[in-house]
Amino acid sequence: MIEMPVTLQHIRAARERIAGKVERTACVLSQNLSERVGHPVHLKLEHHQTTGAFKLRGASNAIAALSPDEKSRGVVAASTGNHGRALAHAAKLKGMRAVICMSKLVPENKLDAIRRLGAEVRIVGNSQDDAQQQVDRLVAKEGLVMLPPFDHPDIVAGQGTLGLEIMEQVPDAACVLVPLSGGGLAAGVAAAVKGVSPGTKVIGISMAGGAAMKASLDAGRPVQVEELPTLADSLGGGIGLDNQLTFAMCRDLLDDVVLLAEDEIAAGIRHAYEQE
């Protein structure tokens, strides 16, 4: 195995740190999908997580790892929705200030969910990169602590706890399919899965239009892509031209990346609603 900046040891430590703060979600056999593909297919029900998505794992771990001084200053992040909601929730539990910067492309329902948790929401520009520039300004001007949605070791380690659970729930898993955007989830899950079972494949799944990590992997370096409207709105956003962590981890750990057209994403949503 290539030596990684976030290892199985870091992920196991994260699990201890966030115990009692996040749910251990079920991983259930889908009879319908299993029959269609001819192999057992399990679904990790992370939509049952406290804030509705896996992001609470990384946010809880990162906030738990802050020093007392950092906690007193408050946190700030750019987000397409789920990270902001998770960070707002975790910060509220600690009585901390949280500021979430988001682009105009983020759906209104996600903005409202974050506001209801007591966080300050700043709408900036038309891309995740625009929102990140506002984060940088707030760090410099107000001393807030930046906890990015993916490119941070404590975030990646927290997301990796999902991979540990998968391998405990389905120890003979041959392949794990994981959503791919900035790479925090994919990098963490891949590090956990391959740390436990090196032969298990991990494949990233993204949308065909505006998949920044796939474009970066193809180019051999982080690149910018135009953000496009998509049903998979939480997968939008860039990976940062100065990406320090997730690009390299995804490059070295993912076995493949598969892109889905909008009609395929729609079919998946329809299947989940009607059949699962």
N, C-alpha and C positions, 0 to 999 in steps of 0.2 A: 504493500500500500504506500502511496505517496503521502509524505508527512503533511498534515493539514493544520491550519491555524485554529480550527475548531474540531476537536476530536471527540471520540466516544466518551472519554473521561469528562470533558467539559459538559457534554450533554447530560450525562448521569448526574453531575453536580447541579445542573440547572433543574433537573427533575426534583431533587431534594429541596431546592430553593423555592420552587413554586408549588410544592405540595400543599393542598388545601386552598389554593388560590385559583386553580383551574380544574376542569372536569376531565376525568379519564373517559373519553367518549367510546361508544360501542363501535365495533367493526363487524358488520353483519354480512352474511352470505346473500347475494342477490340471485334468487332462483331464475329470474327472467334473463338476466345478462349471462349467467352461467350456461343456461341452455342455448342461448344464441351463439356464444363463442366456443362452446364445447370444452370449457375449462372452468374451474371454480373462480368466481369473481366476487371479491368482498368490497364493501363500501365502508369507508371510515367516516362516521357521522359527525364530523366536526361542526356542522351547522347547529348541533346541540350544545356547543360550547357556550359559556356564560354570555359572551357578547356576540354570539352568532357566527364566529369564525375562529380559525386557529391563531390569529394574531395575538390573542390574549396571552398565549404562552411566552412569546418573545418579549412582549411589553412588561409582563409581570416579572420575568427574570431580570430584565434590564433595570427596572425600577428598584427591585430588591437589592441589586448590586451597587446602587449609588451610595456615596458617602453622605453623612448627615448634612454637610455643607451643600452638596449638590441637590439634595432633596429640598433644602430650604429655598433654593433659587428657582425651582420649578423646571419643567421640561417643555421642549418644543419639537415638533416634527412636521414633515410634509407627508401627506397621505392621500390615497385615492378613496379612503373611506374606512376600511376595516382596521387598519393600524391606528388611525386616529381615534376610533371608538374604543379600541382596546387600551390605548394609552390613557385616554380620558378616564376610563373605568378604573384602571390600576392606580392612577394618580389620585382619583377621588377617594379611594380606600385609604390612602396615606395622607389625605388632607393637603395635597400638593397642587400648585398651579400647573395647568397644562394649556398650551397654545398649539392649535393644529392649523397648518397652512395647507390650503387645497386649491386646485385649479377650478376654472369655471365648468369643466367637463364632469365634475363629480355630481351625481344625482342629489336632488334636494332632500330626499328621505335620509340619506347618509349624513348630510349636514345637520339635519334636525336631531338625529340620534346622538350625535356628538354634543350638540348644544345642551340636550337634556341631561347629559352627564356632568354638566358644569364647566366644560372646557370652553376656552375662547376660540372662535373659528375665524380665520382670515382667508378671504377668497382672493387669489392672486393669479392673473394670467391664464393662459390656455394650455398649460402643460405642467407635469410634475416637476420639471426642471425650473420653471418659473416659481413654483411654490417653494422649491428648495432654496432659491436665491433669497426669498423672504425669510426663511428659517435662518440663513447665514446672517442676515441683517439683525435679526432679533437676538441671536447669540452674542453678536458684537456689541449691540446697543444696550441690551437689558440683562445680559449675563445668564440667560436661560441655558439649560443643558440640552444639547441636541441628542435625541434618540431616534435615529433614522428608521424607516420601515423595514430595511433589510441589511444594509451594509455595515453591520456592527456585530462583533463576536457574541455579545450577550443575547442579542436578538436571534442570531442564527442558532445558538445553543438552545435557546428556549423553544424555537420552532422544531428543533431536532427531537424534542421529547415525543412528538407525534410519531416519528419514525421508530422510536423505542417501543411505543405501545403497539404499533402495527406488527412488529416482529415478535412481540410477546403474544399477540392475539392470533396471528397467522404465521407461526414459525417456519412453515415450509413455503412461504411466498416466493414465487419464481421471479416476479416482476412487480414493481410498485410504480404507479402512474401518479405524478404529482403536478399540480398547477405551477406554471413558471411565469414569473413577472420579473421583479428585481432579483430574485434568486434566493431570498432568505429562507423560505420554506424548502425549496428544492435542495439547496446546499445543506441545510440542517438535516433533512430527512435522508439525503444520500449519505451523509457522514455517519448517521446512526445506523442505517440499514446495512451499509457496507462494512461498518465496524463490527456488527454482529454476524452478518452473513455476506462475505465478500462476493459470492457468486450470484447474489440476487441483483437483477437489473433494476435501475432506476431511470425512468424516462420522464422528461419534462413535457408538459402539454401547455400550449399557448394558442392565441388567436392568430390568424394569418395576417391581419393588418395591424402594423404597429408593434410587433413583437421585438422589443429592444434587446433582450438577452440573446435571442436566436440570431438577430442581425449582428450582434457583437461577437458571438461565438464564430459565426461565419467569417467575419472580418479579422478575427484573431486579436481583437482589442475592443474596449468599450467604444461604442459609437452612439450618436443621437439618431432617433427616428421620429418621424411625425406621428403624433398621437391621433388616432382615428376613432370615431364612435364605434362601439362594439357592445354586443350583449354581455361579453365578459369584461364589464367596465372595471372590475377590481384588478384586472391584469394589465391595465394601461400604465403608462409612465416609463421614463427612462431608467437606466441603471446607474447613471452618473459617469461622466467621462473620467473622473478620478477614482473610480470604483476600486476599493482596497481589498475586497474579500470575496464577495459572492461570484464575481466573474470567474476568478481563478478556480474556485471550488466547483462551480458548475462545469467549467471546462474539463477539470480533471476527474470529476466523479460521475457526471451524468453519462449514461450509455447512449442516449439519443434524445432528440427534441422533435416532437410532432406538432405541426400547426393545423388548426381546425378552421374551416370556413364558417361564416356566420350561420349558414343553414344547418351545418353539423352541430354547432353550439345550440341552436334553437331546438334541434331534434333531441339533444341530450337533456335540455331543460324540460321539454315536453315528456320525455321518458321518465325522468325523475318524478315529475308531478303525477303522472298517470299510472305508472307501473311500480314504483318503489314505495 
